Amino acid sequence: MSADPATEAARRRTFAIISHPDAGKTTLTESLLLAGGAIHLAGEVAARGQARRTTSDWMKIERERGISVSSSVMMFEHDGMVFNLLDTPGHEDFSEDTYRTLTAADSAIMVLDAAKGIEPQTLKLFEVCRLRDIPITTFINKMDREALDPFELLDEIHSKLAMDTAPMYWPAASGQRFAGMLDLTTDEFVPFRRLEHGEEGFAIEARQKRGSEGFLAGVRDDVRAELEETAELARDGLPKFDLTAFREGHLTPVFFGSALRRYGVLELLAGLGANAPPPRPLKAKVKGQETEVTPGRNDVSGFIFKIQANMDPKHRDRVGFFRISSGKFQRGMTLKTAAGKGFNVHNPMMFMAQDREIAQEAFPGDVIGIPSHGGLRVGDSLSQSGDVVFQGIPNFAPEILKRVRVKDPLKQKHLRKALESLGEEGVTQVFKPVHGGDLVVGAVGQLQFEVLDERMKAEYGLEVIFETSPYQAARWISAETRADLEAFIERSASQMAEDVDNAPVFLGKSSWEIGYVQEKNPKIRFSDTKERAA
């Protein structure tokens, strides 16, 4: 490995995968890992003689429902490139966790079901990407099943997402007639072959060059005629791929395939390596001055975008996911927060879903795990000098508020500690009423409460009860002067709470009430987002 951070950064691609549930995100994740040699059996990881387990879905509720509700980080190498894959939650109730993960990604793959196109959750996640100006590559999955017309799919992307679509390949039919796809750049045909039962790896067939004797060999006459006609229409009528437009978020390159059949995955990976951006300069304050931190900067710096507690319940561990933005990280380094708190990183982790290994070194674009028993928070900036502060990662106002209590009153202290720990991790938001009483838990969707309940039982041995809260909305409050803020808090004490950072929060009985209170208190700012940077 080169010791030069800029050189190593140039060969890294750090990307997230977003999709509607059931579009095939987890299957694509496993196929990409298989392509990179990070796993040897699709859907399983053979690691140090341990029992094989599902690659990216490790929580019980995920296994039962077949959905991803936490973010995993996986690193693998392919064709001289280093890929850091950030697997995001696929359910809309976890859009905040997705947003946090996307702060660490330089690009994203959007997975669409070929029979369904853009689904509601895809649209929501796309808007999250747009907030971060993240370039998006589209993978239209399940082409081996009956699919919508490719032009219809691309038109839907264009109309609903306001992005140009540049197909890199063009499919030859779909479902039982699916024969492969034509590379629109090289004019070579990539045949599709269904994997034999139990066959591992990829069904790689030789590309067929136009003009050669074997071009479109074995393709049905009706499919051949359809492909020739539609591919020509696609070439003439759809935008050509433009690297600048892609990286600026105005155009998405489109790939077709079947993640389950491991077809089109290698082509997608090659496209990602060739076109997705490497780690980019990030805006930050260095010694209080606005600047950009470039990957080639010698000072190791980065930020915590996720905290995961109890990945190994036996050890009650707590790991901060640290995205490196500059410098060459080496095991044993001391990194400091902007407040001057130091962390000696003796055992940094590289991730392969639940499996980990000690990282001796890492470079910009890489994500390492920093073990911590508290002290690290989402949004923390870390650097060797302690002088770097990156843009904070926001919290969003929850849409559902519930009171929570523990069935065994003798475990009240345990409940508070567990909720605060999971609140810091971002599972839900936790608000402590200033006048005491039951803690109030906020979430984007109902599934978050189910995950919280599951983790309370599994990791803390607590049986909890969620009850209807008198509050329906929460807003962080601030003011120009401390006196104005304190006066409002005193007047509204019965509806005031604090979050896990002890920031003041006003709990409203309705959104209308919050609007009314805001109108009556013009000196107080009510915010539905809160940025935390350190």
N, C-alpha and C positions, 0 to 999 in steps of 0.2 A: 504493500500500500504506500502511496506517495504521502509524504509528510506535509504537503502543501494544501492548506484548506481550500483555496480557490480551485485547484485542479480536482480535488476530490468532490467538491460541491458540484462541479460541472457535470459529473457523471451520475448524479443523484436525481431521482424523481420521487417526490413525496406527494402522494395522491390519496384522495378519499373516494369511497364508492357510495353513491346515493341511489335510492330507488324506492318505489312503493313496495309494501310487503308483498311477498310472493312473486316478485318480478325475476328473482333468481340471483339476488346479490350474494348470498352466502355461497351458493354453488359457483358463481363466477370467482369469488375470493379463493375458494379451494382450487379451482382450475388454474388460476394465476400462480398460486403457490406451487402447484404441481409443475407448471411450466418452468418456474424458477428453481426447481429441485429442492424447495424448502420442505416438501412432504413427498412421500413415496406412494401413498394410497389416497385416492380422492375421498375426502370426508374424514380422514383420520390422520393422526400424527404418531409416528413411531419414535418415541423419544427416550433414550437411555434405559431401554428395557421396561419402561412403565407401560401400563395398559394404554391401548390406543384410545384417543378421545376425539370428539368433534373439534375441528380446528378453531373456529372463531366464536362459537356459541357455547359458553361455559356455565351460565347461570341456569339453575333448575327450571325457572319459569320460561327461559328461552328454549330449552330442550323440549318442554312439554307443548309449547305453543308454536314452535318452529319459527320464532321471530328473534331478531337481535335487539336487545334493549340496553346494551352497554357497548362501549367502543373498545376495539382491540387494535393493537399495533403489531404489524408483522413486517419483517425485513427479509429480502431475498435478493440474489444477484441473477442477472440474465444478460447474456451477450455483452459483457463488459460494463453493464450499467448496474447501479445499486438502487433498488426500489424499496421505498417505505410505504406500505399499504396501511391506510387508516380505515378500519371497517366501522362505519357509523351505524347508529340505531336505524332500523327501517320503519319504525312506527312513529306516527306524527306526535304522539304524546311525549316523545323524547327529542323534539326539535331543538331544544336548548342545548342538549348534550351534543347534538349534531353540529350546531353552530360553534360550540367550543372546539370541537375536533377540527372543523374547517379552518379555524384560525391557524392551525399547524400545517395545513395542506397547501401546496402550490398549484394543484389542479384537482379536478374531480372526474370520475367516470359516472355518467348517468345511465342506469340500466333500465330499459323499457321492455315490457312484455309485448312481443310482436302482435299479439291478438288484441291488446287493450290500449296500446299507445300511452299518451300522457294521462296518468291517473291523479286524483286530487293531492295525494301525498307527494308525488313527484313534483307537482307544481309548487307546493310549499317549500320543499327542500331546494328547488331551483332558486326560489326567491332568497333563501338563506345564502346560497352561493353568490347570487348577484350582489348581496350586501357586502361581500368580501371581494368582489371583482375577480372571481376564480374562473379560469378557463375550463370549459367543460367538453369532454369527449363523450360521444353517445354510443352505447352498445345496445343494439336491438336484438334481444334474446329470444330464444325458443322458435327459431325459424324452422325447426324440424316439426313444428306443429302448424296447424292452419293459422295463417296470419292475415292481418290487414294488408291492403295494397301498399307497397313501399312508398309510392308517391303520396298516398294519403297520410302515412305516418310522418313523412318529412314535412308535409304541409302543416300538419298539426303542431309539430315542433316549432315551425316558423311562426305560425299564427299565435299560439299560446305562450311561447317563450320569447317572441320577438328576436329570434336569432336566425341567421342564415344557416342552412344545412349544406354541408359538402360531403356527399357520400364518397368514401375511399374505395369501397367495393360495391358491387351490385348483385343482389341475390337472384338465383335461378329458381323461381317458384318458391313454394313453402309446403309444409306438411309432408305427406307421403311423396309428393312430387319434388321435394327439395333436392336439388342436385349439386349445389355448391354456390360459388360466387365468382364474379369477374373482378379482377383488380383493375380499377379504372385508370390507374397510373401506368401500369406496365402492360395492360391488355392481356394478362395471363389468367387462365381459369384455374380456380382452386377447387378440386372435386371434393364432394362430401361423401364420407363413408361412415356408416353407423358402426360404432365399436362392437366387437363381438362380446358375448356374455363373459364377464370377468376380466376383460382386456383392460390393462392399465395403460397409463401414458396417453399419447395422442395418436389419432388415426391420420398420420401424415401421408398424403398422396402427392406424387410429383405434380408440379404445376404444368399446365398445358399451354404452350405458347401459340398465339394466333398464327396461322399459316403453317403450323406443323401438322403432321399427319394425324397426331393424336388429339388435336384441339376439339374439345367438347365430345370426346369419345365416350360412348355409353350413355349420353344424355338423350332423353326421349325427344322425338322430333318436335312435339308441341312445346316442350320446355325450352328447347334450343331456339325456336322461332320467337317465343315470348321474350327470352333473355336478350337476343340480338336487338329486338325492337325497343324494349324498355331501357336497356343499357345506353342505347344511342340517344334516346330522349333525355335520360339523366345527364349524359355528357353535355348535350346541347342546351338543356333548359335549367340546370341547377348550377349554383355557384361552384367555382373551382376552389380547392383548398388554398387558403392564404394564411401563412404563419402569423403575421402581425394581427390580422383580424381575429384569429383564434385566441392568441394570448391576451388580446384586449377584451375578450368576452363577447365579440360581435358575431362569431361564427363557430359552429361545432362540427368537427369531423365525425362522420357516422360510419360505424362498423356493424356488420351483421354476423350472426352466428348462433350457436347453441352451447351455453355453458355446461349443461348436463352432458352433452355428447362431446364436450371439449373440442368444439369446432369454432374457428374464428378467434380463439383466445390468443394464439401465438401472433396473429396479425394485429390484434388489438394492442398487445404488449409491445410489438415492434413500433407501432404508431405512437404509443405513449413515450417510448424511449427516444424516438426521433423528434417529436414535436412538443411534448409537454415541457413547460419551463423548468429549469433547475432552480434551486433555492435563490430567491431574489433579495435585493436589499430591503430592509425593513425600516420604517420610520421609528425613531426613538429619541429620547432625550439622553444625552451623554454629558454628565456634569451640568445638567440643567439647560443645555443648549439643544435646540431642535436639529436633528441631523438624520442621516441614513446609515444604518449599520450594514456593511457589506459582508458577504460570506468570507472574503479573503482577509478580513481584519484579524489580527493576531489574538486579541483578547477574546477568550471564550465567552460567549453570551447566548442567552436564549430565554425561554419563558415556560412556565408550567401551564399547560392547557387542560389538564385532567388530573384528578386525584382518584385513585382506586383503593378502597380499603378491602381487606380480607379476601384478596385474590387467592390466598392460601389460608382458609379459616383456621387451620391448626396453629398458625403462627401470629394471627391477629396483625398481619402486616399492613402497611400503608405505603403506597408507592405514588410518587409524583411523576407524571409523564412530562418529560422535559424536551422540548423541541430546540435543537441547537441551531442558532442563527449565524454564528461566526466562530472562527478559530478551530484549532485542533484540540478536542477534549481528550484527556488521558486519565486513566483510573488513578484515584488518589488525590486528584485536584481538590482545592478548596474553592467553592463558589459562594458568592455573597449576594444577599438581597440588597436593594437600594437603601434599606434601613441599616445595613451593615451587619446583619446576622449571617454568620458563616456556616456552610455545610461542607464537611469533608466527605467527599464521595468515594468511599472505600469499595463499595460493591455495586457499581452501576450495572443496570441490566439491559440487555438487548432482548426483544420480545419475539416469541413465536407463539401467538395467542397465549395460553397459560404457561407454556414452556419458556424458560428464560436461560440465558447464559450470561456470565460476567463479561462486560464490555471492557476491553483493554484500551480501546480508543474509539472515537467517533468524530464525525465531521458535520458541517452544516447540511441541514436537511434530515439528518438522523434524529430518531427519537429514542431516548434512553430513559430507564426508570431509576429514580432516585429514592431509595428506601428512606422512610421518615416516620417517626412516631409523633407526628404533629409538627407544626411550625411551617410547613409548606402549604400554600393555598393556591387555588386556581387563580391565574392572573399574575402570580409572582414573577418578576424578572430576576434572573440570576446571571452573574458574570464574575470573572476573576477579580476585576477591579471594584465591583460593586457600584460602578458609576452609570450603568446602563438601565434605562427604564423604557420598556416597550409599551405600545398602546395596550390599554387594559382590555380584558375580556368581559363583556357585559353580562349581567343577569337581567332576565326579563320578568316583568310582573306576572305572577301566576294567574291562571284563569279559574281555578277551583281552590277553595279554601276549606279545610276541615279541622276540627279540634281532634286531638289524639290523646288518649289516656291508656294506661296499662291496666290489665285485668287484676294483677296482683299489686295492691297499693304499696306494699313494702319495696317494690322495685321502681319507685318513682324516680329515684336518682339515676338508676341504670337507664331508664327511658330517656331522660334528658341528655345523658351522655351519648347514648346511641344515636338519637335524633340529631344532635349537634355534629357528631362525626359524619353521619350520612348527608347532613345538610352541607357541610364543608366539601364533601365529595361531589355534591350537585345532584344527588338522587332526587331530592325534593328541596324546597326552600322551607326554612323553619323560622317562625317568628315567635318571640317571647313577649307576651303582654307585659307592659311596665308595671301594672298593678297585680301581677301574679295570675294564677289560674292556669288552665290547661294550655299547653303549647298549641300553636296554630301552624298547620302544615299546608304549604301551597304547592300546586302542581299545574302543569299544562293540561294533563289529561288523566282520566281515571286509571289507566294502566300503571301510572307511576305509583299510585297508592297500593296497587296489588304487588308491585315489585318491592316497595317499602315494607309491606306486611310480610312478604316472603323472606326478605333479608333480616328483618327483626327476629323472626322465628329461627332461621337457620344459623345466623351469625351471633345473635345476642341472647337467644333463648327467651325472648319476650313475646307474650301474647298481647296484642294491642287492639283497641277499639277506635274506629274512626266515627266521629259524630258530626252532624250538621253544624256548621259554624254560623254565627249571626252575621258574619262578614262575607261579602262577595267579591271584594276588590282590595288590592293593596298597592300603595304608592310610596316610593321613597321620597322623603321631604328634605329640603335644604332652604337656606335663606342667605341674604347678603351679610347679615350680621348674626352673631351668636345670640344676642339678646332677643332678636325677633324670633329665632328658632325656638329658644327656650320658653318664651312666652306662649307660643302656639302649642308646644308640647304640654305645658302646664294646663292650658285651657282645654285641651283635647285628650287628657290623660287616659280617659276611659277607653279610647280607641287607638291608643298608641302602643307600638311594639318595637322590638329591636330585632334585626336579623343576626346571622352568625358573626358578622363583623361589628356588631353593636351599632349599626347605622339605624337612625330613626325611620320608622315605617308607620304610615297612617292606614288603618284598616277601615274601609268603608262598607256600609251596609249595602251599597249599590254603586254602580258607576255614576249614576245621577247624583248621588250624595257627594261623591268626590268632586264632581264638577261644581256643585253648589258651594261646598266648603272652600274650594279653590277661589271661586269668584268672591267670596266674603273675606278671603285672606290673601290679598294681592302680593304681599311681601314674601309669601311662602311659595316655593317651587315644588310642584308635584310631578314626579317622574315615573314612567313605567319601565325604565331601564336604569341599571346602576353599573357603572364601570369600576372595576377594581384593578388597580395597577400598583405594584410595589417594587 
